[in-house]
Amino acid sequence: MQLHQKYNKKGVHIIGLSDESDSKVSAYLEKHKTPYYIASGSKSARAYGIKGFPTFYVINPAGKITYVGHDVDEAKEAIEECLEKTPPKSAEEVAKEHEAAAIKALKKADSLYEKENLSDALDAYDAVAFEYADTESGKTAKAQAKKVKLELAEFTAAAELKKADGLVTRKKYPQAMTAYEAIVKDYGKTASGRKAATKLEKLRGDKNIATEMREAEAARKCNGWLQMARGMVKNGKPDSARKYYQKIIEEYGDTSFARIAKEEMKGL
């Protein structure tokens, strides 16, 4: 407590580690109104070979341990020496250094982006946004990461859109519609995603295409049924043949296969 009271305003932070449970530590903090942090359930004593309590570790701003011991007066001397040789930086100085590091990292990410190395640039922007989230450069990196993600998505979406357009050219409408639907689902916010949505609606609203798709669906099923019916006729089983013809008429009455079935039924 005395170390905190004496040195806190000079930039020294006191952190306590206890191997006791959270409930015991919380009760202690509440009872003594302890103004600094004490962590509970610590396993550091065994790891660092600590046998006496309390054990003080004095660490300078550079992260170097300058004192380990049990004597509070010796700890004070070590702190005083640290304050004299390596005084802690002000919050403003730390913030400036943090921003400077963020700017440097952001420039590297920008360089990757300028070289059109989008995948690596995205990773770099994400890293800056995470490590320097509280800086202006970190915020800029976050915005850039969002932009690059969209560009990468557009790159993939454009390639998929080209494939879907090819299916339309080859009149493979069912496959094309499935492809467009996938693009809209996965890349709906991209320019290609919006184009896919427009083309999908156009396909769905085209009556001629709907007729072709219906005819194609009928062909996949009715050709087999027609062959079965014709086989029954040859084998002298008109009643069985009629069942297949009727099936075609009932399920695909709006197609050319239904007209064929009706004509052939007349000859039974």
Secondary structure, DSSP 8 states (H G I E B T S, - for coil): -HHHHHHGGGT---EEE-SS-HHHHHHHHHHHT--SEEESS--HHHHTT--SSS-EEEE-TTS-EEEEES-HHHHHHHHHHHHHHS----HHHHHHHHHHHHHHHHHHHHHHHHTT-HHHHHHHHHHHHHHTTTSHHHHHHHHHHHHHHHHHHHHHHHHHHHHHHHHHHTT-HHHHHHHHHHHHHHHTTSHHHHHHHHHHHHHHH-HHHHHHHHHHHHHHHHHHHHHHHHHHHHTT-HHHHHHHHHHHHHHSTTSHHHHHHHHHHHT-
